[in-house]
């Protein structure tokens, strides 16, 4: 069952990454008003969402932001309950994002959209749009409910971003966990180039091209994804879930045996264990010295030596836990 092997890790990561990007694009940067039970909390909530509600595109789309209550969280945080954001996507179709709770424990209130540090948690995130429906149909998720945590710090002197936490958990499906250390990023340049809260993606790509990977860990913890994908495939083929999984495992074993690259064999072996045990699969990059993003973008190794050299340079490893 090649569809499971493809969706099993690459598809899982791609689908969830697409969902993350889309949700972030809709909930956007900062944005707008509506009730609250704390003067300080209300003020912070309004500042958090000011950039979104003031953006011309959001206004033109008839966008709105509302919440049931907002209260101060510690000396510099805010707790927002029952948040709702409504707007239209790029094709003019209605789109909505809601969350049971949004907790901001740390953020630079002077640079909310490009904060050099932050500690944010979103509980019970849901979305109503065509892309979410497509994701659900492709993965067997019946109700897309997400919990998100993010924590990061930026050192202006060393120009290092330390992404300590980025957890994206789809309930009853799985959790993507990202940890990273990026060198050579100039956040001040991003802050300075903002125009009305909008950030030029081409400019961002240029800045990222000068950055380096100091360390990276990406993992996916299964909490129902494998079984849901197998059940969906079983329905399509008229077989049962066990047969689908066994067929996928046989296909992965054949791929591993025919693969000349050590890192790919390691990845396939980890994927096999991941599918069997429904555990966690982890990709790590631990280079001896930071590797430039530009090196990765320009270098497309097609030879065995080139791929193996790049894997060694990045210190790549893949394992199942």
Helices and strands as residue ranges (DSSP letters): H 2-6, I 7-11, H 12-27, H 39-48, H 50-54, H 56-60, E 64-66, E 69-73, E 77-88, E 94-107, E 117-128, H 130-139, E 146-155, E 160-170, E 174-183, H 187-193, H 201-209, E 212-222, H 225-237, H 241-258, H 262-277, E 280-285, E 291-292, H 293-298, H 304-314, E 316-320
